[in-house]
Amino acid sequence: MEATGQDNSATTYPRVKPDFKSELESFRTETLSKADTQEKNCLPTAADVQSEKAQRSVIEGIEGFDASRLKHAETKEKNPLPDAEAIQAEKGVQRFIEGIEQFDTSRLKHAETLEKNPLPTRETIEEEKRA
């Protein structure tokens, strides 16, 4: 050990204070209380092992995939244009909306509003209460 440059003599260890040493020597183990030891099992369950195997097999399948086995495919972009009926229907809706937005309210005639269902007077209500 001296070849590595470390000296393992008793002089290199830290000194213990005398009061601490006497305290350790006078300690009585009978004063300790009884405690139950609980061992915890940190091993995975069978379900954990199975799920990990499944994940590992999926990852291995992805990593070992041979792209040369794929077939070439032509991509067809489909953008169907609306037929003539759909275009005419949309134009009709647009004309209708434009007609509403551009309507000239000054062309309207003034109209008098007549109440055809007037509320009853106090006398009528009093007569109905008496009857």
Salt bridges, closest charged atoms under 4 A:
GLU30 OE1 - ARG28 NE 3.77
GLU52 OE2 - ARG56 NH2 2.91
GLU74 OE2 - HIS72 NE2 3.29
GLU112 OE2 - HIS110 NE2 3.36
